[in-house]
Amino acid sequence: MGIGWRELVIILVIVLLVFGTKRLKNVGSDLGEAVRGFKKGLNGDDGAAPPKPDAELRDDNRKD
């Protein structure tokens, strides 16, 4: 048994009454920006330098 369309409509009406349309619009746009930023982070499109290979990370002064 899951949530039906009637329950979703009731929840939406309650959310609109609590937050109002203006604040809900801002929350939606902020949530969209957060999701886009998260996806960019997962894809590595954040503009950061690529990771260095293991050979460059090794300490040259260390004796193996």
PyMOL Python script that loads the backbone (N, CA, C, O; Angstrom):
from pymol import cmd

cmd.read_pdbstr("""\
ATOM      1  N   MET A   1       0.838  -1.163   0.000  1.00  0.00           N
ATOM      2  CA  MET A   1       0.000   0.000   0.000  1.00  0.00           C
ATOM      3  C   MET A   1       0.889   1.235   0.000  1.00  0.00           C
ATOM      4  O   MET A   1       1.771   1.354   0.851  1.00  0.00           O
ATOM      5  N   GLY A   2       0.688   2.108  -0.888  1.00  0.00           N
ATOM      6  CA  GLY A   2       1.506   3.299  -1.001  1.00  0.00           C
ATOM      7  C   GLY A   2       0.671   4.566  -0.937  1.00  0.00           C
ATOM      8  O   GLY A   2      -0.524   4.543  -0.644  1.00  0.00           O
ATOM      9  N   ILE A   3       1.332   5.648  -1.216  1.00  0.00           N
ATOM     10  CA  ILE A   3       0.655   6.937  -1.217  1.00  0.00           C
ATOM     11  C   ILE A   3      -0.048   7.111  -2.564  1.00  0.00           C
ATOM     12  O   ILE A   3       0.576   6.988  -3.618  1.00  0.00           O
ATOM     13  N   GLY A   4      -1.319   7.391  -2.519  1.00  0.00           N
ATOM     14  CA  GLY A   4      -2.105   7.592  -3.733  1.00  0.00           C
ATOM     15  C   GLY A   4      -2.109   9.051  -4.150  1.00  0.00           C
ATOM     16  O   GLY A   4      -1.499   9.896  -3.494  1.00  0.00           O
ATOM     17  N   TRP A   5      -2.786   9.338  -5.224  1.00  0.00           N
ATOM     18  CA  TRP A   5      -2.804  10.712  -5.741  1.00  0.00           C
ATOM     19  C   TRP A   5      -3.570  11.640  -4.815  1.00  0.00           C
ATOM     20  O   TRP A   5      -3.257  12.828  -4.728  1.00  0.00           O
ATOM     21  N   ARG A   6      -4.573  11.110  -4.122  1.00  0.00           N
ATOM     22  CA  ARG A   6      -5.346  11.953  -3.203  1.00  0.00           C
ATOM     23  C   ARG A   6      -4.492  12.423  -2.029  1.00  0.00           C
ATOM     24  O   ARG A   6      -4.566  13.581  -1.616  1.00  0.00           O
ATOM     25  N   GLU A   7      -3.682  11.509  -1.498  1.00  0.00           N
ATOM     26  CA  GLU A   7      -2.802  11.878  -0.399  1.00  0.00           C
ATOM     27  C   GLU A   7      -1.765  12.906  -0.843  1.00  0.00           C
ATOM     28  O   GLU A   7      -1.439  13.830  -0.097  1.00  0.00           O
ATOM     29  N   LEU A   8      -1.252  12.743  -2.053  1.00  0.00           N
ATOM     30  CA  LEU A   8      -0.273  13.707  -2.578  1.00  0.00           C
ATOM     31  C   LEU A   8      -0.886  15.094  -2.742  1.00  0.00           C
ATOM     32  O   LEU A   8      -0.229  16.097  -2.463  1.00  0.00           O
ATOM     33  N   VAL A   9      -2.137  15.160  -3.191  1.00  0.00           N
ATOM     34  CA  VAL A   9      -2.821  16.446  -3.334  1.00  0.00           C
ATOM     35  C   VAL A   9      -3.010  17.102  -1.967  1.00  0.00           C
ATOM     36  O   VAL A   9      -2.806  18.306  -1.815  1.00  0.00           O
ATOM     37  N   ILE A  10      -3.398  16.307  -0.985  1.00  0.00           N
ATOM     38  CA  ILE A  10      -3.589  16.849   0.370  1.00  0.00           C
ATOM     39  C   ILE A  10      -2.259  17.374   0.920  1.00  0.00           C
ATOM     40  O   ILE A  10      -2.219  18.456   1.505  1.00  0.00           O
ATOM     41  N   ILE A  11      -1.187  16.627   0.739  1.00  0.00           N
ATOM     42  CA  ILE A  11       0.135  17.071   1.194  1.00  0.00           C
ATOM     43  C   ILE A  11       0.541  18.350   0.488  1.00  0.00           C
ATOM     44  O   ILE A  11       1.066  19.263   1.125  1.00  0.00           O
ATOM     45  N   LEU A  12       0.310  18.435  -0.809  1.00  0.00           N
ATOM     46  CA  LEU A  12       0.653  19.639  -1.571  1.00  0.00           C
ATOM     47  C   LEU A  12      -0.122  20.856  -1.066  1.00  0.00           C
ATOM     48  O   LEU A  12       0.447  21.940  -0.934  1.00  0.00           O
ATOM     49  N   VAL A  13      -1.405  20.688  -0.784  1.00  0.00           N
ATOM     50  CA  VAL A  13      -2.220  21.794  -0.271  1.00  0.00           C
ATOM     51  C   VAL A  13      -1.697  22.248   1.089  1.00  0.00           C
ATOM     52  O   VAL A  13      -1.611  23.448   1.349  1.00  0.00           O
ATOM     53  N   ILE A  14      -1.352  21.309   1.949  1.00  0.00           N
ATOM     54  CA  ILE A  14      -0.819  21.661   3.273  1.00  0.00           C
ATOM     55  C   ILE A  14       0.508  22.405   3.140  1.00  0.00           C
ATOM     56  O   ILE A  14       0.743  23.391   3.839  1.00  0.00           O
ATOM     57  N   VAL A  15       1.368  21.936   2.250  1.00  0.00           N
ATOM     58  CA  VAL A  15       2.663  22.600   2.032  1.00  0.00           C
ATOM     59  C   VAL A  15       2.446  24.013   1.510  1.00  0.00           C
ATOM     60  O   VAL A  15       3.126  24.939   1.953  1.00  0.00           O
ATOM     61  N   LEU A  16       1.522  24.200   0.585  1.00  0.00           N
ATOM     62  CA  LEU A  16       1.230  25.542   0.075  1.00  0.00           C
ATOM     63  C   LEU A  16       0.698  26.453   1.162  1.00  0.00           C
ATOM     64  O   LEU A  16       1.040  27.635   1.202  1.00  0.00           O
ATOM     65  N   LEU A  17      -0.143  25.916   2.053  1.00  0.00           N
ATOM     66  CA  LEU A  17      -0.671  26.730   3.144  1.00  0.00           C
ATOM     67  C   LEU A  17       0.416  27.115   4.144  1.00  0.00           C
ATOM     68  O   LEU A  17       0.413  28.231   4.663  1.00  0.00           O
ATOM     69  N   VAL A  18       1.331  26.210   4.413  1.00  0.00           N
ATOM     70  CA  VAL A  18       2.379  26.472   5.397  1.00  0.00           C
ATOM     71  C   VAL A  18       3.427  27.430   4.845  1.00  0.00           C
ATOM     72  O   VAL A  18       3.782  28.405   5.506  1.00  0.00           O
ATOM     73  N   PHE A  19       3.923  27.162   3.643  1.00  0.00           N
ATOM     74  CA  PHE A  19       5.032  27.943   3.093  1.00  0.00           C
ATOM     75  C   PHE A  19       4.587  29.123   2.249  1.00  0.00           C
ATOM     76  O   PHE A  19       5.291  30.132   2.202  1.00  0.00           O
ATOM     77  N   GLY A  20       3.474  29.037   1.599  1.00  0.00           N
ATOM     78  CA  GLY A  20       3.055  30.081   0.674  1.00  0.00           C
ATOM     79  C   GLY A  20       3.715  29.872  -0.676  1.00  0.00           C
ATOM     80  O   GLY A  20       4.725  29.176  -0.783  1.00  0.00           O
ATOM     81  N   THR A  21       3.137  30.479  -1.708  1.00  0.00           N
ATOM     82  CA  THR A  21       3.640  30.236  -3.066  1.00  0.00           C
ATOM     83  C   THR A  21       4.996  30.883  -3.317  1.00  0.00           C
ATOM     84  O   THR A  21       5.830  30.308  -4.016  1.00  0.00           O
ATOM     85  N   LYS A  22       5.230  32.073  -2.757  1.00  0.00           N
ATOM     86  CA  LYS A  22       6.498  32.758  -3.011  1.00  0.00           C
ATOM     87  C   LYS A  22       7.666  32.005  -2.382  1.00  0.00           C
ATOM     88  O   LYS A  22       8.688  31.784  -3.032  1.00  0.00           O
ATOM     89  N   ARG A  23       7.520  31.619  -1.140  1.00  0.00           N
ATOM     90  CA  ARG A  23       8.599  30.906  -0.468  1.00  0.00           C
ATOM     91  C   ARG A  23       8.803  29.530  -1.081  1.00  0.00           C
ATOM     92  O   ARG A  23       9.934  29.056  -1.189  1.00  0.00           O
ATOM     93  N   LEU A  24       7.713  28.889  -1.482  1.00  0.00           N
ATOM     94  CA  LEU A  24       7.809  27.574  -2.112  1.00  0.00           C
ATOM     95  C   LEU A  24       8.564  27.660  -3.431  1.00  0.00           C
ATOM     96  O   LEU A  24       9.327  26.757  -3.774  1.00  0.00           O
ATOM     97  N   LYS A  25       8.351  28.753  -4.177  1.00  0.00           N
ATOM     98  CA  LYS A  25       9.082  28.955  -5.426  1.00  0.00           C
ATOM     99  C   LYS A  25      10.575  29.086  -5.156  1.00  0.00           C
ATOM    100  O   LYS A  25      11.390  28.517  -5.882  1.00  0.00           O
ATOM    101  N   ASN A  26      10.939  29.837  -4.112  1.00  0.00           N
ATOM    102  CA  ASN A  26      12.349  29.994  -3.757  1.00  0.00           C
ATOM    103  C   ASN A  26      12.968  28.677  -3.312  1.00  0.00           C
ATOM    104  O   ASN A  26      14.109  28.370  -3.658  1.00  0.00           O
ATOM    105  N   VAL A  27      12.214  27.905  -2.548  1.00  0.00           N
ATOM    106  CA  VAL A  27      12.712  26.605  -2.096  1.00  0.00           C
ATOM    107  C   VAL A  27      12.940  25.698  -3.304  1.00  0.00           C
ATOM    108  O   VAL A  27      13.939  24.981  -3.363  1.00  0.00           O
ATOM    109  N   GLY A  28      12.027  25.728  -4.255  1.00  0.00           N
ATOM    110  CA  GLY A  28      12.178  24.904  -5.454  1.00  0.00           C
ATOM    111  C   GLY A  28      13.393  25.278  -6.271  1.00  0.00           C
ATOM    112  O   GLY A  28      14.109  24.401  -6.753  1.00  0.00           O
ATOM    113  N   SER A  29      13.640  26.579  -6.438  1.00  0.00           N
ATOM    114  CA  SER A  29      14.805  26.991  -7.221  1.00  0.00           C
ATOM    115  C   SER A  29      16.101  26.681  -6.475  1.00  0.00           C
ATOM    116  O   SER A  29      17.091  26.294  -7.096  1.00  0.00           O
ATOM    117  N   ASP A  30      16.105  26.846  -5.152  1.00  0.00           N
ATOM    118  CA  ASP A  30      17.293  26.499  -4.365  1.00  0.00           C
ATOM    119  C   ASP A  30      17.577  25.007  -4.423  1.00  0.00           C
ATOM    120  O   ASP A  30      18.732  24.590  -4.512  1.00  0.00           O
ATOM    121  N   LEU A  31      16.524  24.209  -4.372  1.00  0.00           N
ATOM    122  CA  LEU A  31      16.687  22.764  -4.462  1.00  0.00           C
ATOM    123  C   LEU A  31      17.229  22.363  -5.839  1.00  0.00           C
ATOM    124  O   LEU A  31      18.064  21.464  -5.940  1.00  0.00           O
ATOM    125  N   GLY A  32      16.756  23.027  -6.895  1.00  0.00           N
ATOM    126  CA  GLY A  32      17.261  22.747  -8.240  1.00  0.00           C
ATOM    127  C   GLY A  32      18.734  23.081  -8.368  1.00  0.00           C
ATOM    128  O   GLY A  32      19.489  22.323  -8.976  1.00  0.00           O
ATOM    129  N   GLU A  33      19.160  24.218  -7.798  1.00  0.00           N
ATOM    130  CA  GLU A  33      20.578  24.579  -7.827  1.00  0.00           C
ATOM    131  C   GLU A  33      21.422  23.563  -7.065  1.00  0.00           C
ATOM    132  O   GLU A  33      22.519  23.212  -7.499  1.00  0.00           O
ATOM    133  N   ALA A  34      20.916  23.097  -5.941  1.00  0.00           N
ATOM    134  CA  ALA A  34      21.652  22.110  -5.145  1.00  0.00           C
ATOM    135  C   ALA A  34      21.816  20.800  -5.903  1.00  0.00           C
ATOM    136  O   ALA A  34      22.879  20.182  -5.862  1.00  0.00           O
ATOM    137  N   VAL A  35      20.760  20.378  -6.595  1.00  0.00           N
ATOM    138  CA  VAL A  35      20.833  19.134  -7.358  1.00  0.00           C
ATOM    139  C   VAL A  35      21.830  19.283  -8.511  1.00  0.00           C
ATOM    140  O   VAL A  35      22.612  18.371  -8.780  1.00  0.00           O
ATOM    141  N   ARG A  36      21.801  20.439  -9.192  1.00  0.00           N
ATOM    142  CA  ARG A  36      22.764  20.670 -10.281  1.00  0.00           C
ATOM    143  C   ARG A  36      24.193  20.667  -9.761  1.00  0.00           C
ATOM    144  O   ARG A  36      25.078  20.088 -10.391  1.00  0.00           O
ATOM    145  N   GLY A  37      24.428  21.303  -8.626  1.00  0.00           N
ATOM    146  CA  GLY A  37      25.763  21.310  -8.038  1.00  0.00           C
ATOM    147  C   GLY A  37      26.216  19.919  -7.639  1.00  0.00           C
ATOM    148  O   GLY A  37      27.383  19.568  -7.810  1.00  0.00           O
ATOM    149  N   PHE A  38      25.295  19.127  -7.106  1.00  0.00           N
ATOM    150  CA  PHE A  38      25.622  17.756  -6.722  1.00  0.00           C
ATOM    151  C   PHE A  38      25.990  16.922  -7.943  1.00  0.00           C
ATOM    152  O   PHE A  38      26.944  16.146  -7.903  1.00  0.00           O
ATOM    153  N   LYS A  39      25.234  17.082  -9.031  1.00  0.00           N
ATOM    154  CA  LYS A  39      25.524  16.330 -10.256  1.00  0.00           C
ATOM    155  C   LYS A  39      26.870  16.746 -10.842  1.00  0.00           C
ATOM    156  O   LYS A  39      27.632  15.901 -11.313  1.00  0.00           O
ATOM    157  N   LYS A  40      27.166  18.053 -10.813  1.00  0.00           N
ATOM    158  CA  LYS A  40      28.466  18.512 -11.292  1.00  0.00           C
ATOM    159  C   LYS A  40      29.585  17.915 -10.467  1.00  0.00           C
ATOM    160  O   LYS A  40      30.618  17.522 -11.009  1.00  0.00           O
ATOM    161  N   GLY A  41      29.388  17.844  -9.161  1.00  0.00           N
ATOM    162  CA  GLY A  41      30.390  17.260  -8.283  1.00  0.00           C
ATOM    163  C   GLY A  41      30.616  15.788  -8.575  1.00  0.00           C
ATOM    164  O   GLY A  41      31.749  15.310  -8.530  1.00  0.00           O
ATOM    165  N   LEU A  42      29.547  15.071  -8.872  1.00  0.00           N
ATOM    166  CA  LEU A  42      29.684  13.652  -9.200  1.00  0.00           C
ATOM    167  C   LEU A  42      30.393  13.446 -10.530  1.00  0.00           C
ATOM    168  O   LEU A  42      31.163  12.498 -10.687  1.00  0.00           O
ATOM    169  N   ASN A  43      30.135  14.330 -11.486  1.00  0.00           N
ATOM    170  CA  ASN A  43      30.738  14.200 -12.809  1.00  0.00           C
ATOM    171  C   ASN A  43      32.141  14.775 -12.872  1.00  0.00           C
ATOM    172  O   ASN A  43      32.852  14.549 -13.852  1.00  0.00           O
ATOM    173  N   GLY A  44      32.560  15.515 -11.850  1.00  0.00           N
ATOM    174  CA  GLY A  44      33.888  16.114 -11.847  1.00  0.00           C
ATOM    175  C   GLY A  44      33.953  17.389 -12.653  1.00  0.00           C
ATOM    176  O   GLY A  44      35.042  17.789 -13.063  1.00  0.00           O
ATOM    177  N   ASP A  45      32.820  18.053 -12.901  1.00  0.00           N
ATOM    178  CA  ASP A  45      32.781  19.279 -13.691  1.00  0.00           C
ATOM    179  C   ASP A  45      32.893  20.529 -12.828  1.00  0.00           C
ATOM    180  O   ASP A  45      32.373  21.581 -13.199  1.00  0.00           O
ATOM    181  N   ASP A  46      33.566  20.429 -11.678  1.00  0.00           N
ATOM    182  CA  ASP A  46      33.611  21.557 -10.763  1.00  0.00           C
ATOM    183  C   ASP A  46      34.761  22.519 -11.058  1.00  0.00           C
ATOM    184  O   ASP A  46      34.940  23.494 -10.329  1.00  0.00           O
ATOM    185  N   GLY A  47      35.535  22.271 -12.098  1.00  0.00           N
ATOM    186  CA  GLY A  47      36.612  23.179 -12.472  1.00  0.00           C
ATOM    187  C   GLY A  47      37.899  22.930 -11.713  1.00  0.00           C
ATOM    188  O   GLY A  47      38.873  23.658 -11.905  1.00  0.00           O
ATOM    189  N   ALA A  48      37.930  21.935 -10.870  1.00  0.00           N
ATOM    190  CA  ALA A  48      39.140  21.633 -10.107  1.00  0.00           C
ATOM    191  C   ALA A  48      40.136  20.908 -10.997  1.00  0.00           C
ATOM    192  O   ALA A  48      39.767  20.307 -12.006  1.00  0.00           O
ATOM    193  N   ALA A  49      41.403  20.973 -10.610  1.00  0.00           N
ATOM    194  CA  ALA A  49      42.445  20.296 -11.367  1.00  0.00           C
ATOM    195  C   ALA A  49      42.263  18.789 -11.239  1.00  0.00           C
ATOM    196  O   ALA A  49      41.820  18.304 -10.197  1.00  0.00           O
ATOM    197  N   PRO A  50      42.599  18.048 -12.286  1.00  0.00           N
ATOM    198  CA  PRO A  50      42.468  16.597 -12.215  1.00  0.00           C
ATOM    199  C   PRO A  50      43.442  16.024 -11.183  1.00  0.00           C
ATOM    200  O   PRO A  50      44.485  16.627 -10.931  1.00  0.00           O
ATOM    201  N   PRO A  51      43.129  14.893 -10.591  1.00  0.00           N
ATOM    202  CA  PRO A  51      44.024  14.316  -9.593  1.00  0.00           C
ATOM    203  C   PRO A  51      45.350  13.903 -10.198  1.00  0.00           C
ATOM    204  O   PRO A  51      45.424  13.505 -11.360  1.00  0.00           O
ATOM    205  N   LYS A  52      46.402  14.004  -9.389  1.00  0.00           N
ATOM    206  CA  LYS A  52      47.740  13.627  -9.863  1.00  0.00           C
ATOM    207  C   LYS A  52      47.879  12.116  -9.862  1.00  0.00           C
ATOM    208  O   LYS A  52      47.283  11.433  -9.028  1.00  0.00           O
ATOM    209  N   PRO A  53      48.662  11.592 -10.793  1.00  0.00           N
ATOM    210  CA  PRO A  53      48.930  10.149 -10.797  1.00  0.00           C
ATOM    211  C   PRO A  53      49.698   9.747  -9.532  1.00  0.00           C
ATOM    212  O   PRO A  53      50.304  10.593  -8.874  1.00  0.00           O
ATOM    213  N   ASP A  54      49.667   8.463  -9.200  1.00  0.00           N
ATOM    214  CA  ASP A  54      50.317   7.973  -7.986  1.00  0.00           C
ATOM    215  C   ASP A  54      51.812   8.247  -7.973  1.00  0.00           C
ATOM    216  O   ASP A  54      52.382   8.463  -6.904  1.00  0.00           O
ATOM    217  N   ALA A  55      52.459   8.245  -9.124  1.00  0.00           N
ATOM    218  CA  ALA A  55      53.902   8.466  -9.174  1.00  0.00           C
ATOM    219  C   ALA A  55      54.264   9.863  -8.673  1.00  0.00           C
ATOM    220  O   ALA A  55      55.302  10.036  -8.034  1.00  0.00           O
ATOM    221  N   GLU A  56      53.434  10.848  -8.949  1.00  0.00           N
ATOM    222  CA  GLU A  56      53.717  12.207  -8.501  1.00  0.00           C
ATOM    223  C   GLU A  56      53.387  12.403  -7.033  1.00  0.00           C
ATOM    224  O   GLU A  56      53.906  13.329  -6.410  1.00  0.00           O
ATOM    225  N   LEU A  57      52.554  11.574  -6.474  1.00  0.00           N
ATOM    226  CA  LEU A  57      52.178  11.700  -5.079  1.00  0.00           C
ATOM    227  C   LEU A  57      53.200  11.049  -4.136  1.00  0.00           C
ATOM    228  O   LEU A  57      53.221  11.342  -2.940  1.00  0.00           O
ATOM    229  N   ARG A  58      54.022  10.189  -4.667  1.00  0.00           N
ATOM    230  CA  ARG A  58      54.983   9.478  -3.852  1.00  0.00           C
ATOM    231  C   ARG A  58      56.061  10.426  -3.342  1.00  0.00           C
ATOM    232  O   ARG A  58      56.507  11.314  -4.067  1.00  0.00           O
ATOM    233  N   ASP A  59      56.472  10.239  -2.106  1.00  0.00           N
ATOM    234  CA  ASP A  59      57.501  11.069  -1.485  1.00  0.00           C
ATOM    235  C   ASP A  59      58.857  10.585  -1.979  1.00  0.00           C
ATOM    236  O   ASP A  59      59.192   9.413  -1.805  1.00  0.00           O
ATOM    237  N   ASP A  60      59.653  11.479  -2.600  1.00  0.00           N
ATOM    238  CA  ASP A  60      60.958  11.098  -3.149  1.00  0.00           C
ATOM    239  C   ASP A  60      61.997  10.833  -2.072  1.00  0.00           C
ATOM    240  O   ASP A  60      62.978  10.141  -2.346  1.00  0.00           O
ATOM    241  N   ASN A  61      61.829  11.348  -0.866  1.00  0.00           N
ATOM    242  CA  ASN A  61      62.797  11.164   0.201  1.00  0.00           C
ATOM    243  C   ASN A  61      62.617   9.850   0.955  1.00  0.00           C
ATOM    244  O   ASN A  61      63.457   9.480   1.775  1.00  0.00           O
ATOM    245  N   ARG A  62      61.547   9.163   0.683  1.00  0.00           N
ATOM    246  CA  ARG A  62      61.262   7.924   1.372  1.00  0.00           C
ATOM    247  C   ARG A  62      62.082   6.783   0.809  1.00  0.00           C
ATOM    248  O   ARG A  62      62.255   6.689  -0.406  1.00  0.00           O
ATOM    249  N   LYS A  63      62.584   5.923   1.659  1.00  0.00           N
ATOM    250  CA  LYS A  63      63.327   4.750   1.201  1.00  0.00           C
ATOM    251  C   LYS A  63      62.388   3.559   1.187  1.00  0.00           C
ATOM    252  O   LYS A  63      61.705   3.287   2.174  1.00  0.00           O
ATOM    253  N   ASP A  64      62.355   2.845   0.062  1.00  0.00           N
ATOM    254  CA  ASP A  64      61.455   1.685  -0.039  1.00  0.00           C
ATOM    255  C   ASP A  64      62.142   0.419   0.371  1.00  0.00           C
ATOM    256  O   ASP A  64      61.533  -0.651   0.346  1.00  0.00           O
TER     257      ASP A  64
END
""", "prot")
cmd.dss("prot")
cmd.show_as("cartoon", "prot")
cmd.util.cbc("prot")
cmd.orient("prot")
